[in-house]
Each structure stands twice: as C-alpha cells, then as structure tokens.
Amino acid sequence: MKKNILFVVDEREMGGVSVVLNDLVHTLDSNKYNIDILVLHNKGNMLNDLPDHVDIFYGTPYFEAIDYTISEVIKMKKFSLLMKKVRIVFDLKTGFIKQSIQRERKKLIHKQYDVEVAFKDGFTALFVGYGNCMNKIHWLHCSYKTFNPNAKYENLFKKVLPLFDHIVGVSVNVVKEFNEIYHLEKITETIPVVMDVERIKRLSQASSIFSVNEDKLNIVLIGRCHPVKGYDRLFDVVIRLKDENMLGNAHFTIFGDGPLFTHLKERISNEKLNDVISMKGEISNPYAELRNYSLLLLPSFSEAFGIVVFEAFIFKLPVIATKTTGSLVTIDDGENGMICENSDEGLYQSLKQLIQHPDAIDQWKNNLKNFNYDNSKLLKRIETIFDEGEKI
C-alpha cells in the first residue's frame, strides 16, 4: 500500500530548496509513494515541472506574508498584506501561532498523511511541528553559523523542533552547526541532496536562449539576487580589476531574479559595467545554458550545500567559490575548481589568479571527465526514514 507524503515549503521562488525538492520528487518511487506539495504562499515560478503523480496546492490567505519582512511589506505599500504580516508577527511573539496554524491546517489538510516533511528551514517547521502526523521530518538547508532563520523566535523553535521524529541536514557541517544551537543529536543525521541527473542531462539538450562570445573567458553565476549571494561585493571586485587593467577578457553572466535585481542592474548602468557583466533574470532551464560557459562562480557569504556546484560538475564545468559550509563539501580545491577566502580580498585574489592563469580551467575540466553523482544510497536512506515512522 502506498504511503501518503506531504512536503511543505513556504514559497516557490528560484533557489536551491525548490531545485532540490523538484529533483527529489522526480526520483522517489512512484509505486511506493503518493506525493503532495503544499506551498504556503504561492509566490515564484519554480515547481512547475513536476511528475504526474505529484500534486501541488497552496496555503490560505493567512500565509501570504510569511516570506516577507516587515520592511519589504511597508515598501510594497499594500495595507492588507501589512496587516497579515503584523498578525503573523504577533502570533509568533505571543505563542498564538500554534492555534493559528492548527486552525489553518483544518482548512488545508483534507487527508491523513503517513509522513509530513517541513522541507525548508524556518516557518515550515512550525506548520508541520504543530500538526498531527505520526512521522514528522524536518530538512535543513541553511548554514546555521552564518544564517539562522529561527533566530528571532529562538525559544519558540526550541519547543517545536524536538517534536520531530527525524531532522535531516544536507551536509555534515549543517547538522553540526544546527546542533550547536538546538542539541538534537539523537534525531539528526546527514543526507546529501538527491539529484535527478538524467532529467538534468535531458533538459540540457534544449536549445540555448542566450549566446556567448567564445573569445571571452565566460563566467556564469546562477542564483537569486539576494544579499547572501555576494553579488554586490563581486561588482566591487570587478570594478577593482577593471580599474587596474587586470580584468582581461573575462565576462560575467548572472541568471536569477530577486530583491537585488533592479539594484544590480542600476549598478551595471551607473558604473559602466555593461561590457563585463550581463544580467539575464530568471530562467526556466539553466541547464541548456551551462554548457556555453568556462566556469561557474559562487561569491556567496553563506552556502549550506550549493547544489549548483554539482550541477556544474555534471557538465564538466569547474567552480570557483568562496569558503562556505557548502563549498568545503563539494569542491576539491585545486582539482575541480578553487575555494577562496570568504572576503572581498579573497575573491579579488582568486579571480586575478584565474585571469592570469586561465589554463587551470582546462586541467580542472579534465579532472571532471569521470564525475558521477550516485543517488542510490541516499534514496535508500530517505525511503527508510519515510517507512519507519519512529525515531532513529
């Protein structure tokens, strides 16, 4: 008999969590599981390419402000949304959030699930934790040392998180940093992300939308235009290299939308960077574009895992990344890319070195020719967790 599985996320914006969830539901056995996805706030364009056996549904109006900050809502000048945000903040601060979630769950959940998965750090843990499912799982994707999404309501989460049967982190360091705060070693474990490699390769066969100048050192960045991604400091480094005549023939292309998109576009125009940085916005199929580039760059302040690194490796594309929890577990420094110090100066020195010695890219590509990502053990462990229904 099939098990009913519910995955809960707060939105479906472009980003690693949406990509990881999409790949996971594509690879789970459809003969064993009926899968639903609940998106609490229907914002974003991801999670469109789902398998036929996966159903998606959306939250009530109560949740429309959960993924905005107060300042973001004020800037939007939407009074009704502001009132919803104020209400959620009030519920979180007073502890009434439990009653509110249980009230909204009655409107949304119309069947009994064998497993409920809070698949994104933060609010989804409250939604699942305050539910009545017998097997509750929480997936961790954040580097809690540099970004703790629960920090504002720490006492609340310290009460809810022990209610879970399993807590899964995407890397050893994610779990370690999480347990330095919450001390839930008995129910936490590490399972790296599952990737639907065959699907990724299939999507890469589509025609490219954007062309590149093959005479350039073409560097690509993929991810939301969010402060944590470090795009502003990359711009500062590019300007410095350009002013010192050290930029060579490097060209940077950014795929992704987000809160800083307009700001970054304005910087390109105001600081005359059009010839060295291109912003293409959100793209539905980045895999068809990756093969056109020489290198992937991640200038992030924080990355818990960095699935885009392994996606690049599938296409034999080396990666330069700042030193983060994610890059330390995905990149073999000097073998398939480079890890630089997580600072403006570190980024500057690494890009300068690459531009002066671009032959390193060919060696890194050669080292990636036998790269293979094996999901089999990961899926086996995930299925065991789904099927157990009891604490580790």
Phi, psi and chi 1 to 4 in degrees:
 res  aa     phi    psi   chi1   chi2   chi3   chi4
   1 MET       -  133.0 -174.3  175.1  178.4      -
   2 LYS   -68.4  145.2  -72.0 -173.3  179.6 -177.1
   3 LYS   -91.4  145.1  -74.2 -174.2  176.7  -70.9
   4 ASN   -94.0  120.0  -66.7  -37.8      -      -
   5 ILE  -115.4  132.5  -47.8  -70.3      -      -
   6 LEU  -116.9  123.1  176.3   67.3      -      -
   7 PHE  -101.3  135.3  -70.7   92.7      -      -
   8 VAL  -119.7  126.3 -176.8      -      -      -
   9 VAL  -129.1  162.9  -69.2      -      -      -
  10 ASP   -88.9  -26.0   58.0   -7.7      -      -
  11 GLU  -158.3 -178.8   36.9   79.0    6.8      -
  12 ARG  -131.8   45.6   53.5 -168.5 -173.2  103.5
  13 GLU   -71.2  160.7  -65.3  -85.9   16.9      -
  14 MET   -60.2  131.8  179.7  178.9 -179.4      -
  15 GLY   165.4  171.5      -      -      -      -
  16 GLY   -61.3  -38.4      -      -      -      -
  17 VAL   -63.3  -43.7  174.1      -      -      -
  18 SER   -62.8  -41.0  -67.6      -      -      -
  19 VAL   -64.4  -45.5  172.6      -      -      -
  20 VAL   -63.2  -44.2  171.8      -      -      -
  21 LEU   -63.9  -42.6  178.6   55.4      -      -
  22 ASN   -58.7  -45.8 -162.9   56.5      -      -
  23 ASP   -65.3  -40.3  -82.0    4.1      -      -
  24 LEU   -63.4  -46.4  179.6   56.3      -      -
  25 VAL   -70.5  -22.7  -62.4      -      -      -
  26 HIS   -73.3  -26.9  -90.2   88.9      -      -
  27 THR  -100.0  -19.0   50.7      -      -      -
  28 LEU   -65.6  147.2  -73.2  170.8      -      -
  29 ASP   -69.1  113.9 -169.6  -14.0      -      -
  30 SER   -70.1  -15.2   60.5      -      -      -
  31 ASN   -81.7  -14.0  -66.2  -45.5      -      -
  32 LYS  -106.4  -26.2  -66.1 -175.9   66.9  174.2
  33 TYR  -133.3  135.6  -54.2  111.9      -      -
  34 ASN   -93.6  123.8  -64.4  -48.6      -      -
  35 ILE  -117.6  129.9  -61.2  173.0      -      -
  36 ASP  -119.4  149.5  -69.6  -16.4      -      -
  37 ILE  -122.5  124.9  -62.7  174.8      -      -
  38 LEU  -104.4  118.2  168.7   59.2      -      -
  39 VAL  -102.0  110.3 -179.0      -      -      -
  40 LEU   -61.7  -39.5  -66.6  175.4      -      -
  41 HIS  -125.0  115.8  177.3 -154.8      -      -
  42 ASN   -76.3   75.7 -175.0   15.9      -      -
  43 LYS  -127.1  128.8 -174.6 -177.8   74.9  168.9
  44 GLY   113.5  174.7      -      -      -      -
  45 ASN  -122.8   10.5  -62.9  -51.2      -      -
  46 MET   -84.5  177.9  -60.3  -65.7  -74.4      -
  47 LEU    59.8   39.0  -60.3  174.9      -      -
  48 ASN   -96.0  -31.8  -71.1  -38.3      -      -
  49 ASP   -94.8   63.6 -178.8   28.2      -      -
  50 LEU   -95.8  152.9  -65.4  171.1      -      -
  51 PRO   -63.4  159.4  -16.4   28.5      -      -
  52 ASP   -62.4  -28.1  -68.3  -20.7      -      -
  53 HIS   -85.9    3.8   66.8  -78.6      -      -
  54 VAL  -109.4  125.0  176.5      -      -      -
  55 ASP  -105.6  144.1  -69.3  -35.1      -      -
  56 ILE  -122.0  139.1 -171.8  167.4      -      -
  57 PHE  -143.5  172.4   63.4  110.6      -      -
  58 TYR  -128.3  158.6  -55.5  100.7      -      -
  59 GLY   -73.5  174.6      -      -      -      -
  60 THR   -81.2  168.6   62.5      -      -      -
  61 PRO   -55.0  -23.8  -29.2   36.9      -      -
  62 TYR   -55.7  -33.0  176.1   81.8      -      -
  63 PHE   -93.3    6.5  -61.1  107.5      -      -
  64 GLU   -66.7  -16.4  -73.5  178.0    6.2      -
  65 ALA  -111.9    6.3      -      -      -      -
  66 ILE   -65.6  -29.6   58.8  168.9      -      -
  67 ASP  -100.5   14.1   52.4  -22.2      -      -
  68 TYR  -109.6  150.9  -67.8  115.2      -      -
  69 THR   -87.2  163.4   64.2      -      -      -
  70 ILE   -56.6  -44.4  -74.1  -77.2      -      -
  71 SER   -63.9  -37.1   59.4      -      -      -
  72 GLU   -64.4  -42.4  -74.6  173.4  -22.2      -
  73 VAL   -65.5  -40.8  175.8      -      -      -
  74 ILE   -60.8  -42.9  -68.9  172.5      -      -
  75 LYS   -63.3  -30.8  -72.9  179.6 -177.9  178.4
  76 MET   -73.9  -18.5  -65.5  167.5   70.4      -
  77 LYS    57.0   41.8  -62.8 -180.0 -180.0  179.3
  78 LYS  -112.8  103.7  -66.5 -177.4  177.8  180.0
  79 PHE   -62.1  -42.0 -178.2   75.4      -      -
  80 SER   -64.6  -37.9   61.2      -      -      -
  81 LEU   -68.8  -37.6 -169.5   63.4      -      -
  82 LEU   -61.3  -41.1  177.8   59.4      -      -
  83 MET   -64.3  -36.9  -70.0  -60.8   97.2      -
  84 LYS   -67.6  -38.6  -70.7  173.4 -177.8  175.1
  85 LYS   -66.8  -42.9 -174.9   63.5 -176.6 -178.9
  86 VAL   -60.2  -40.7  169.1      -      -      -
  87 ARG   -64.0  -43.7 -177.7  179.9 -179.2 -175.6
  88 ILE   -65.3  -43.0  -74.4  179.9      -      -
  89 VAL   -61.1  -42.6  170.1      -      -      -
  90 PHE   -60.2  -46.0  174.2   81.4      -      -
  91 ASP   -61.7  -40.5  -74.8  -10.7      -      -
  92 LEU   -66.8  -41.3  -73.3  166.0      -      -
  93 LYS   -73.4  -31.5  -73.2 -175.1  175.8  -64.8
  94 THR   -94.5  -13.9   59.4      -      -      -
  95 GLY    90.5   -1.6      -      -      -      -
  96 PHE   -71.0   -5.1  -73.1  133.2      -      -
  97 ILE   -60.2  -31.6 -168.1   66.7      -      -
  98 LYS   -61.5  -49.4  178.7  177.9 -179.4  179.3
  99 GLN   -64.5  -38.0  -67.6   89.7  -30.4      -
 100 SER   -65.8  -44.0  -65.3      -      -      -
 101 ILE   -65.0  -43.4  -75.9  175.9      -      -
 102 GLN   -63.7  -35.4  -69.0  175.6  -21.3      -
 103 ARG   -64.4  -46.5  178.5 -168.9   67.0 -122.4
 104 GLU   -70.7  -32.4  -59.6  -57.1  -46.4      -
 105 ARG   -60.8  -36.7  -78.5 -179.2   60.7   94.4
 106 LYS   -63.1  -29.2  -70.2  178.4 -178.5  178.7
 107 LYS   -78.9  -26.4  -57.5  173.8 -173.6  176.5
 108 LEU  -102.8  -40.5  -73.4  167.1      -      -
 109 ILE   -94.1  111.2  -50.8  -62.1      -      -
 110 HIS  -115.3   11.8  -58.3  -59.8      -      -
 111 LYS  -149.8  163.4   65.5 -179.1  178.8 -176.4
 112 GLN   -87.1  126.2 -175.9   63.0   45.2      -
 113 TYR   -98.4  142.2  -71.4   98.7      -      -
 114 ASP   -75.8  -31.5  -60.8  -69.4      -      -
 115 VAL  -140.0  134.0 -177.6      -      -      -
 116 GLU  -119.7  132.8  -74.2 -169.3   19.9      -
 117 VAL  -119.5  115.3 -176.0      -      -      -
 118 ALA   -81.1   99.3      -      -      -      -
 119 PHE   -90.0   -2.2 -159.0   71.2      -      -
 120 LYS  -131.7  140.9 -169.4  171.2 -179.5 -179.3
 121 ASP   -59.0  148.5  -50.4   73.2      -      -
 122 GLY   100.5 -130.7      -      -      -      -
 123 PHE   -59.2  -34.0 -166.3   90.1      -      -
 124 THR   -61.1  -26.9   65.2      -      -      -
 125 ALA   -64.4  -35.4      -      -      -      -
 126 LEU   -68.2  -43.4  -57.5  177.9      -      -
 127 PHE   -60.4  -46.3 -174.8   90.5      -      -
 128 VAL   -77.0  -41.3  172.3      -      -      -
 129 GLY   -59.2  -35.7      -      -      -      -
 130 TYR   -89.2    8.6  -71.9  134.9      -      -
 131 GLY   -88.8 -175.7      -      -      -      -
 132 ASN  -114.5   15.9   57.7    1.3      -      -
 133 CYS   -68.0  145.8 -176.1      -      -      -
 134 MET   -79.4  -20.8  -66.6  -59.8  -66.4      -
 135 ASN  -129.0  101.4 -170.0    0.7      -      -
 136 LYS  -107.0  129.1  -59.3  174.0 -175.8  178.2
 137 ILE  -126.2  139.1  -57.7  171.6      -      -
 138 HIS  -121.4  129.4 -174.2   23.7      -      -
 139 TRP  -101.7  132.0 -123.6  -91.5      -      -
 140 LEU  -105.6  129.0  -51.0  175.2      -      -
 141 HIS  -123.9    0.5  -58.7  -91.1      -      -
 142 CYS  -102.7  151.5  -73.2      -      -      -
 143 SER   -88.0   99.8  175.4      -      -      -
 144 TYR   -69.7  -14.6  -81.2   74.0      -      -
 145 LYS   -74.2  -33.8 -166.9  171.2 -175.3  177.3
 146 THR  -104.2  -23.6   54.0      -      -      -
 147 PHE  -150.9  106.3  174.0   67.2      -      -
 148 ASN  -104.0  105.0  178.5    1.3      -      -
 149 PRO   -67.5  -11.8   26.8  -35.1      -      -
 150 ASN   -97.6    0.5  -50.5  -27.6      -      -
 151 ALA   -58.1  -37.6      -      -      -      -
 152 LYS   -67.9  -24.5  -72.3 -175.8  178.3  179.8
 153 TYR  -129.3   46.4  -52.5  101.5      -      -
 154 GLU   -54.9  -46.4 -160.6   71.4   86.8      -
 155 ASN   -62.5  -36.8  -69.2  -26.3      -      -
 156 LEU   -63.4  -46.7 -177.3   62.4      -      -
 157 PHE   -70.1  -30.2  -80.0   90.8      -      -
 158 LYS   -66.7  -21.3  -76.0 -176.4  175.7  179.2
 159 LYS   -86.3  -33.3  -67.0  177.6 -178.6  177.2
 160 VAL   -84.5  -42.3  171.1      -      -      -
 161 LEU   -59.2  -35.0  -68.9  169.6      -      -
 162 PRO   -66.7  -10.8  -24.2   36.0      -      -
 163 LEU   -75.3  -11.0  -59.6  176.3      -      -
 164 PHE   -82.4  151.0  -77.3   84.2      -      -
 165 ASP   -84.3  -36.5  -60.7  -78.8      -      -
 166 HIS  -139.7  143.2  -62.4   82.1      -      -
 167 ILE  -127.4  121.2  -62.4  177.9      -      -
 168 VAL  -111.9  127.3  176.1      -      -      -
 169 GLY  -107.9  147.9      -      -      -      -
 170 VAL   -79.8   -7.8  -64.6      -      -      -
 171 SER  -152.8  163.7   75.6      -      -      -
 172 VAL   -60.0  -42.8  171.0      -      -      -
 173 ASN   -69.1  -34.0  -78.1  -23.9      -      -
 174 VAL   -60.0  -46.8  164.7      -      -      -
 175 VAL   -65.1  -42.9  172.1      -      -      -
 176 LYS   -60.3  -48.9  177.3  177.2  177.0  -69.1
 177 GLU   -66.0  -37.2  -68.0  171.6    8.1      -
 178 PHE   -62.0  -44.9  173.3   84.9      -      -
 179 ASN   -74.9  -19.0  -81.8  -35.3      -      -
 180 GLU   -65.5  -21.2  -73.9  173.3   -2.8      -
 181 ILE   -99.7  -46.2  -58.4  169.9      -      -
 182 TYR  -105.3  -17.2  -61.6  105.2      -      -
 183 HIS    53.0   54.5  -52.9  -68.8      -      -
 184 LEU  -116.9   44.3  -65.9  171.6      -      -
 185 GLU   -57.3  -31.0  -72.1   82.3    1.4      -
 186 LYS   -69.2  -20.8  -70.1 -176.0  178.3  179.6
 187 ILE  -120.4   10.4   57.9  171.8      -      -
 188 THR  -109.2  150.4   50.8      -      -      -
 189 GLU  -157.4  166.4   66.3  175.4  -66.4      -
 190 THR  -104.6  128.1  -58.7      -      -      -
 191 ILE  -136.3  109.7  -56.9  177.8      -      -
 192 PRO   -58.1  161.8  -24.5   35.5      -      -
 193 VAL   -66.8  147.0  -60.0      -      -      -
 194 VAL   -87.6  135.7  170.7      -      -      -
 195 MET  -120.9  133.3  -65.6  177.9   61.6      -
 196 ASP   -86.3   80.0 -171.2   -7.7      -      -
 197 VAL   -61.4  -42.5  177.2      -      -      -
 198 GLU   -64.6  -39.5  -66.2  -52.4  -47.2      -
 199 ARG   -65.5  -42.2  174.0  176.6  160.0  -86.6
 200 ILE   -60.4  -44.6  -70.3  169.9      -      -
 201 LYS   -64.6  -37.6  -70.8 -179.3  177.5  179.2
 202 ARG   -65.4  -44.6 -174.3  175.4   67.9 -108.1
 203 LEU   -64.2  -29.7  -71.9  170.3      -      -
 204 SER   -69.8  -14.8   74.0      -      -      -
 205 GLN   -78.8   -9.8  -60.9  -54.8  -51.8      -
 206 ALA   -67.1  160.3      -      -      -      -
 207 SER   -70.2  141.1  -61.2      -      -      -
 208 SER   -68.2  143.2  -59.5      -      -      -
 209 ILE   -87.2  -34.7  -62.2  174.5      -      -
 210 PHE  -112.7  141.9  -57.9   98.7      -      -
 211 SER   -98.5  161.2   60.0      -      -      -
 212 VAL  -128.3  156.1  -61.7      -      -      -
 213 ASN   -84.1  109.2 -175.9  -18.9      -      -
 214 GLU   -68.1  -10.9  -65.2 -176.8   -0.9      -
 215 ASP   -81.9   -7.5  -66.3  -31.2      -      -
 216 LYS   -95.0  160.7  -62.4  -78.1 -170.8  179.1
 217 LEU   -86.5   96.6  172.7   58.6      -      -
 218 ASN   -88.6  113.1  -68.1  -61.8      -      -
 219 ILE  -111.0  128.6  -60.0  172.6      -      -
 220 VAL  -113.6  144.2   64.4      -      -      -
 221 LEU  -124.8  134.4  -61.7   88.2      -      -
 222 ILE  -129.1  122.5  -60.3  177.4      -      -
 223 GLY   157.0  164.5      -      -      -      -
 224 ARG   -63.0  143.3  -68.1 -169.4   69.2 -144.0
 225 CYS   -79.3   79.4  -61.7      -      -      -
 226 HIS  -124.6  147.8 -174.1  -80.0      -      -
 227 PRO   -51.0  -35.5  -29.1   35.7      -      -
 228 VAL   -66.3  -20.4   75.4      -      -      -
 229 LYS   -78.0  -11.7  -64.5  -60.9 -178.8 -179.4
 230 GLY    74.9   22.8      -      -      -      -
 231 TYR   -68.0  -36.0  -68.6  157.2      -      -
 232 ASP   -60.9  -44.1 -102.6  -41.5      -      -
 233 ARG   -70.2  -29.4   70.9  170.9  169.8 -178.3
 234 LEU   -61.8  -43.8  170.2   64.4      -      -
 235 PHE   -58.2  -42.2  -79.9   34.4      -      -
 236 ASP   -60.7  -41.1  -65.8  -21.7      -      -
 237 VAL   -67.3  -42.6  167.4      -      -      -
 238 VAL   -60.5  -43.4  169.6      -      -      -
 239 ILE   -61.3  -43.0  -69.0  169.3      -      -
 240 ARG   -62.1  -45.9 -179.4  179.5  172.3 -173.2
 241 LEU   -62.4  -40.9  -71.1  166.9      -      -
 242 LYS   -65.0  -44.7 -172.6  177.6 -178.4 -178.4
 243 ASP   -63.2  -29.3  -71.0  -15.2      -      -
 244 GLU   -93.5    7.2  -64.0  174.5   -3.3      -
 245 ASN    56.7   36.2  -66.5  -43.5      -      -
 246 MET  -112.6    6.8  -63.5  -62.0  -59.0      -
 247 LEU   -80.2  -17.6 -166.8   58.6      -      -
 248 GLY    58.4 -139.5      -      -      -      -
 249 ASN  -104.4   24.3   66.6  -18.6      -      -
 250 ALA   -70.1  140.0      -      -      -      -
 251 HIS  -134.6  135.2 -173.4   89.7      -      -
 252 PHE  -111.3  129.8  -58.4   81.8      -      -
 253 THR  -120.0  128.7  -59.6      -      -      -
 254 ILE  -112.1  122.5  -60.0  173.6      -      -
 255 PHE  -104.9  123.5  -69.1  107.9      -      -
 256 GLY   145.8  149.0      -      -      -      -
 257 ASP  -110.6 -176.2 -156.2  -17.1      -      -
 258 GLY   144.5 -178.0      -      -      -      -
 259 PRO   -63.5  -23.8   20.3  -32.4      -      -
 260 LEU   -99.2    5.5  -67.4 -176.5      -      -
 261 PHE   -58.8  -51.3 -177.4   82.4      -      -
 262 THR   -63.3  -42.7  -58.9      -      -      -
 263 HIS   -58.5  -44.5  158.9   72.1      -      -
 264 LEU   -68.9  -39.0  -66.1  171.9      -      -
 265 LYS   -59.7  -41.9  -72.6  -81.6  -76.3 -173.1
 266 GLU   -65.0  -38.0  -70.7  173.6   -8.5      -
 267 ARG   -62.8  -41.6  -78.5 -160.7   68.3  179.9
 268 ILE   -58.9  -43.7  -70.1  174.2      -      -
 269 SER   -70.9  -49.5  176.6      -      -      -
 270 ASN   -67.0  -32.7  -65.1  -21.7      -      -
 271 GLU  -104.7   13.5  -60.4  173.5   47.2      -
 272 LYS    54.8   54.3  -62.9 -179.9  173.2   55.6
 273 LEU  -109.0   11.2  -62.3  173.2      -      -
 274 ASN   -57.7  -30.4  -57.2   74.1      -      -
 275 ASP   -80.7  -10.0   58.0  -28.1      -      -
 276 VAL  -124.1  -18.2  -69.0      -      -      -
 277 ILE  -131.0  129.9  -58.5  177.6      -      -
 278 SER  -120.6  137.1  -59.0      -      -      -
 279 MET  -116.1  119.7  -63.2 -165.8   65.0      -
 280 LYS  -102.2   -5.3  -56.5  -60.2 -174.3 -177.8
 281 GLY    75.6 -167.9      -      -      -      -
 282 GLU   -69.3  142.2 -172.4  171.8  -29.8      -
 283 ILE  -134.9  135.7 -175.2  169.3      -      -
 284 SER   -75.8  -28.1   59.4      -      -      -
 285 ASN  -134.4   80.4 -177.4   10.1      -      -
 286 PRO   -66.9  -20.7   25.1  -33.8      -      -
 287 TYR   -64.4  -30.6  -50.9  118.2      -      -
 288 ALA   -72.0  -15.8      -      -      -      -
 289 GLU   -97.8  -29.2  -48.2  -61.4  -32.6      -
 290 LEU   -55.9  -38.5  -88.8  174.8      -      -
 291 ARG   -64.3  -14.3   63.2  175.5 -176.9  -96.3
 292 ASN   -86.0   -3.8  -64.0  -33.7      -      -
 293 TYR  -109.9  160.6  -69.1   86.7      -      -
 294 SER   -87.8  -28.8  -50.4      -      -      -
 295 LEU  -161.7  146.2 -175.2   84.6      -      -
 296 LEU  -102.3  138.8  175.6   74.8      -      -
 297 LEU  -121.6  133.1  174.0   63.8      -      -
 298 LEU  -124.6  100.2  -86.2   76.0      -      -
 299 PRO   -91.6   27.5   32.7  -31.7      -      -
 300 SER   -66.0  149.1  -53.3      -      -      -
 301 PHE   -75.1  -32.8  -70.9   97.8      -      -
 302 SER  -148.9  133.9  174.8      -      -      -
 303 GLU  -143.6  122.2  -71.5  -76.9   -8.1      -
 304 ALA   -75.2  -37.7      -      -      -      -
 305 PHE  -138.2  -50.2 -173.0   77.8      -      -
 306 GLY    77.4   62.8      -      -      -      -
 307 ILE   -59.3  -28.9 -172.4  173.5      -      -
 308 VAL   -61.3  -24.2   69.4      -      -      -
 309 VAL   -63.3  -50.1  173.8      -      -      -
 310 PHE   -68.0  -32.6  -77.8  134.9      -      -
 311 GLU   -61.6  -41.6  -70.1  173.7  -21.9      -
 312 ALA   -64.0  -41.6      -      -      -      -
 313 PHE   -61.8  -33.0  -72.5  168.8      -      -
 314 ILE   -57.6  -33.5  -70.4  172.2      -      -
 315 PHE   -98.5   18.9  -59.7  104.8      -      -
 316 LYS    57.3   35.6  -40.8  -51.1  176.9 -166.3
 317 LEU  -102.9  115.4 -166.1   68.3      -      -
 318 PRO   -66.5  166.3  -15.8   29.5      -      -
 319 VAL  -135.4  135.2  179.4      -      -      -
 320 ILE  -108.9  129.8  -72.1 -175.2      -      -
 321 ALA  -143.7  149.8      -      -      -      -
 322 THR   -68.3  157.9   46.1      -      -      -
 323 LYS   -71.5  110.2 -173.6  177.2 -179.0 -179.8
 324 THR  -138.6  172.3   63.9      -      -      -
 325 THR   -53.7  -41.6  -63.5      -      -      -
 326 GLY   -70.3  -47.1      -      -      -      -
 327 SER   -66.0  -31.1   64.4      -      -      -
 328 LEU   -66.7  -25.4  -71.8  171.3      -      -
 329 VAL  -102.8   -3.7  -62.4      -      -      -
 330 THR  -115.7  -29.0   54.3      -      -      -
 331 ILE  -109.8  131.4  -60.4  171.3      -      -
 332 ASP   -94.5   99.4 -171.2   -5.2      -      -
 333 ASP   -54.1  124.4 -170.6   27.8      -      -
 334 GLY    86.0   -7.3      -      -      -      -
 335 GLU  -106.8  -48.8  -68.0  -65.3  -41.5      -
 336 ASN  -125.5   17.0   49.2   25.7      -      -
 337 GLY   158.5 -156.5      -      -      -      -
 338 MET  -143.6  138.2 -176.8 -170.5  -58.6      -
 339 ILE  -106.5  123.6  -61.2  175.0      -      -
 340 CYS  -110.6  160.5   62.1      -      -      -
 341 GLU   -58.1  142.7  -72.5  -56.6  -45.2      -
 342 ASN   -82.6   71.8 -160.7  -28.6      -      -
 343 SER  -157.5  165.2   64.3      -      -      -
 344 ASP   -57.7  -44.7  -69.2   19.7      -      -
 345 GLU   -65.9  -40.3 -175.4   64.2   22.2      -
 346 GLY   -61.5  -43.4      -      -      -      -
 347 LEU   -64.5  -42.8 -167.4   58.9      -      -
 348 TYR   -60.3  -49.5  165.7   80.4      -      -
 349 GLN   -64.1  -38.8  -67.6  -65.7  -17.0      -
 350 SER   -69.7  -43.4  -67.7      -      -      -
 351 LEU   -66.7  -38.9  -74.0  174.7      -      -
 352 LYS   -61.0  -44.6  179.1 -179.6  174.3 -179.7
 353 GLN   -62.8  -42.7  178.9 -179.0  -24.4      -
 354 LEU   -63.5  -45.1  176.1   76.1      -      -
 355 ILE   -63.9  -35.8  -69.4  165.3      -      -
 356 GLN   -76.9  -25.7  -68.1  176.5  -33.7      -
 357 HIS  -132.6   64.7  -55.7  -77.3      -      -
 358 PRO   -67.9  -13.0   25.4  -34.6      -      -
 359 ASP   -63.6  -18.9   51.9  -50.2      -      -
 360 ALA   -61.0  -30.3      -      -      -      -
 361 ILE   -62.2  -42.0  -64.7  175.2      -      -
 362 ASP   -62.2  -39.1  -67.9  -29.0      -      -
 363 GLN   -67.2  -42.6 -177.9   58.7   52.4      -
 364 TRP   -61.5  -41.8  -65.3  -20.2      -      -
 365 LYS   -62.7  -40.4  -74.7 -173.9  174.4 -178.5
 366 ASN   -63.4  -37.0 -174.5   59.9      -      -
 367 ASN   -70.1  -17.2  -66.4  -18.9      -      -
 368 LEU   -95.1   -0.1  -77.3  166.1      -      -
 369 LYS   -63.1  -24.8   64.2 -177.6  179.8 -178.5
 370 ASN  -106.8   16.0  -65.0  -40.1      -      -
 371 PHE   -63.1  134.8  175.8   77.9      -      -
 372 ASN  -143.3  136.3  178.8   54.5      -      -
 373 TYR  -109.4  114.9 -163.4   87.9      -      -
 374 ASP  -101.1  117.9 -174.8    5.9      -      -
 375 ASN   -90.8  -13.6  -72.2  -44.9      -      -
 376 SER   -57.2  -47.8   56.9      -      -      -
 377 LYS   -68.6  -35.8  -69.7 -177.3  179.0  179.2
 378 LEU   -64.2  -46.4  -50.8 -179.8      -      -
 379 LEU   -64.5  -38.0  -75.6  169.2      -      -
 380 LYS   -61.7  -43.0 -175.8  176.3 -179.7 -179.4
 381 ARG   -68.9  -40.3 -179.8   54.5 -168.1  155.1
 382 ILE   -62.5  -43.3  -70.2  170.7      -      -
 383 GLU   -63.8  -36.1  -70.3 -175.3   -3.1      -
 384 THR   -62.4  -43.4  -61.7      -      -      -
 385 ILE   -63.1  -43.2  -68.8  172.7      -      -
 386 PHE   -63.2  -36.0  -75.0  172.6      -      -
 387 ASP   -87.0  -17.9  -64.7  -17.1      -      -
 388 GLU   -71.0  -57.7  -81.7  178.5   -5.3      -
 389 GLY    71.6   21.9      -      -      -      -
 390 GLU  -146.6  161.8   58.6 -173.7   31.8      -
 391 LYS   -66.9  152.1  -65.8 -175.1 -174.2  -68.6
 392 ILE   -59.5      -  -62.3  172.5      -      -
